[in-house]
């Protein structure tokens, strides 16, 4: 009987040492490192998103780093499709190392993903105008008529979830729950999987974050943000919201000082790392922890 394919999953908050561990494993076992971070896929922001350096990229095979134009929105479904392509094109005896801080990517990888079709923006805009005129009871009544399952799941008439459910129903003719309840299987169902969550001491993590952002300024973060701003992109795009981009943009525009930019970006990174840690503890509580 042939041995099962192998994969290592390395999750954890930003600045916890995930990339260094992945590189060490890849060099030891000849593995392929697959980016599992939503921001590191974008091409313009290597330093700001703490992507592996050009030198590190030469030391092992890295995939899905900086491959997506910043002018696009890269969804979980698109990442999963790209990961599936890598898996199918990889030799069965080669170790795959998925590393990053985006919990939804890991969840989709292991448990599957409800691939809901994209909804044209005109549907969402029209429904948003429609529900703005309604009170909570009227909104729920509207949803009950079109998607009773979604209405039962809403304890309150949350506008965003309600609009999403209505938009999917009107655009596709199917309810949102019909997509979410469809049988799903993860891409690694036939793999032998080693799961790791890096969970360093909180104070140590804070110190790493502070040092790293100061280093980013010296290593080209400002030039990257200048290049990004020169593209004149929609400010709502994910890459425009990457931690460090708004803070450096404000400094470049004269709305704040360099010290303010570093302080605010460092604080935002701390808060993000805390949210990541909470997510991994709640969803991946059974994954082995490492400091």
N, C-alpha and C positions, 0 to 999 in steps of 0.2 A: 504493500500500500504506500502510495506517495505521501511524503510529509506535507503538512499544511504550510501554506504561505505564512510569513511572519510580518507583523507590523508593530511598531512602538508608537504610542500616543503620548506626547508630552504637552500637558496643559499647565496653565498657571498665570498669575498676574504679570503685568509688564515689569521689566527689570528684575525678574526672579532668576534669570540665568538659563532660560529655556534653550536659546540658540546655541549657547556654548555646550550644553549637554548634548543636544542633537548633533552638533558637529563632531564631538568626541565619539559618539556612537557610530556615526556614519564613517568616520575614518577607521575605526576599529573593525567594523563589519562590512565595509564597502557598501553602505546603504545609501538610499536616495532620500533627501530631506524635502518634504512637501510643506509649503507654507500653509498654515491653518489660522491665519490672522487676516481680518477683513481690511485693515489699512495697508498692510505690507504688500498687497497685490498691486497697488497703484504705482505708476511709473515715475512720477516726478519727485516723490518724497522718500528718498532712501534714508537720509539722516534723520529727518523729523519722525519717521515711523520706526526708527531703530532697526531697519533691515540689516541683514548681514552685510559686512563690508565687501568691496570688490575682491580683496585678498581672501577673505573667508569663503567666498563663492567659488574660488578656484581650488579649494582644498577638498571639496566634496560636491556631488551632484545636487544642485538646488533647483526646485521647481516652483512655479507660481509666485515668484518674487518679482515685483515690478513689471508684470506682463500686461496690466490693464491700464488703458489711457485714463487719466484723471477726469476727463470730460464725461465719463460714463458712470452708471450706477451698477455695481457688480453685486448680484444677489446671492443668497445662500444656495439657491437652486443652480445658478451658473457655476459657483465654486464646486458644487457637488458633481456637476457634469464634467468639469475640468479634472477633478480628482479621479473620477471613473475612467477617463481617458488615460490618465497616467497609470492607473492600476492595470488596465487591460494591455498597455504597451510595455509593461515591465516584466522582466524575466521572473518566473515563479520562485526562483531561488534567491532573489534579491530582497533585502530588508527594506521596507518602507517606513520612514520616520516622519510622522505627522506632528508638527510643532507649531504652537501659537497660543493666542489668548482669546480667541473667539469661540465661546462655548457653543453657540448654535451650529458652527461648522462641525465640531466634534460630535454633537448630538445627532446631526444629520448623518454623519459618517457611520456612526455605530447603530443608530436606531431607525434610520430612514427619514424621509422628508416629504411632507405633503406639497407636491409640486402644483400649486395653484396657478393657472394661467394669468399672464399679465392683464390687468384691467386698463382699457384706454382711459386716459385722464379725464376725458369729457364725461364719462359715466360718474366718476368720483365727484367732479365739480358740480354736476347737476344734482346729485343726491345731497351733497353738502348744503346747497342752497335750499333744497326741499326740507331738510330736517331742521335747519336753523329757525324755521317758522313754527316748529312744533314744540310742545312741552314734553317732559319725560314720558308721561303716559301715552301721549299720541305717537311718540317715536317707537315705543315698544309695541303698540298696536299695529303700526305700519310693518315692523319687522315680523311680528307674529303672522301676518297675512302672507308674507313672502318667504320667510325662513323660520318656521316654528321652532326648529331645533336650536338655532342661534338665539332666538328670543328666550328660550328656557334657560340657556346658559348665562344670560346677562342678568345679574342681580339688580343692576341699575342700568339706565339707558346711556351707557358710555358712548359718547358721540362717535369716536374714532372706530371702535369695534363695530358699532351699528352701521356706519357708513361703509366700512370694509365688507361686511356681510351682504348688504344690499347691492353694492357695486358688483361683487362676484356673481350674485344671483342674476342680476339684470344683464351683465355682460356675457355670461357663459350659459345661462339657463339652468345651471346646477347650483345647489346650495354650497356654501363654504364648508359645512360639516361633511358633505359627501366627499369632498377632496380630503379633508383631514382624517376621516374615518376609513379611508381606503387602506387596504393592507400595504404596509410599508416594511421594507427590509433594508438594513444597512449595507454599505458597500463591502464591509469587512466580515460578512457573516461566515465566510469559509476560512478566515484567517485565525492563526494563533496570535492573540493580542496581548501585549504588555502595556498596561496603563500606568501613567505617572502624573501626579499633580505636584508641582513645585510650590511649597508653602513656606517661604523663608520667614524668619523673625520680622515682626512688623517694623521695629526700629531700624533694623538693617536694611529693609526694603526702602524705607523713607530716605535713608542716607544714599542708597544707590540711585534712587530717582533724582535726588538733588544734584548729585555729581554728574549724572548722565545728561541732564538738560544743560548744565553749564558747558559740558563737553560738546554738545550739539551745536552751540553757538560758534565754537571754535572750529568745528569740522564741516561747516557749510549749510547749517539749517537756514540761516538768513537768506543765502543765495537761492536755496530751493524755494522758499516762500516767495521771493521776488519773481522767480520763474513761473511759479504757479499763478500769482496775481496777474502776470503779463498775459496769461491765456484768457483773462476776462470771462471766467466761467460762472455758471449759476452758483450763487453762494449756498444754495441748498444741497449741492452735491456732497457725497460723503467725504471726499478728499479735502474739500474746503473746510470741513469741520474737524479734521484731525487735530488732536491736541498739539498745540504749538503754532498752528497756522493762524488762528484768530489773534492770538497774543502777539506774535511777531508782526502780523499785519497792522495791528493797532500801533505798535512801536514805529514801524516804517512810515505810517501816516501821521506821526507826531501826536497821537492821542494818548501815548503813555511813554514811560522811560524804558530803557533796556532792563533795569532792575525790576520794574513792574512786570515786564514780559516774562522774565525768568521766574519770578515769584508766582505769578498767576498760572503759568504753564505747569510749574512744579506742583502747585496745589491741585490743579485739575488732574494731573497724573496720579497723585496720591488718591484722590477720590475715585478715579477710574479703577485703580488697582484694588481698592477696597470693594468696589462693586463686583469686580472679577472674582475676588476671593470668596465673596458671599455666594455668587452664582455657582462656582465650582463646589463649594461645600454643600450647597443644597441639591445640586443635580448629580454631582459625582462624588457623593459622600463615601462610596465604597471603593474609590480608587486609592491605591497606596500613595502616601504622602512622603515627600522628601524636603528637607530644609535646604 
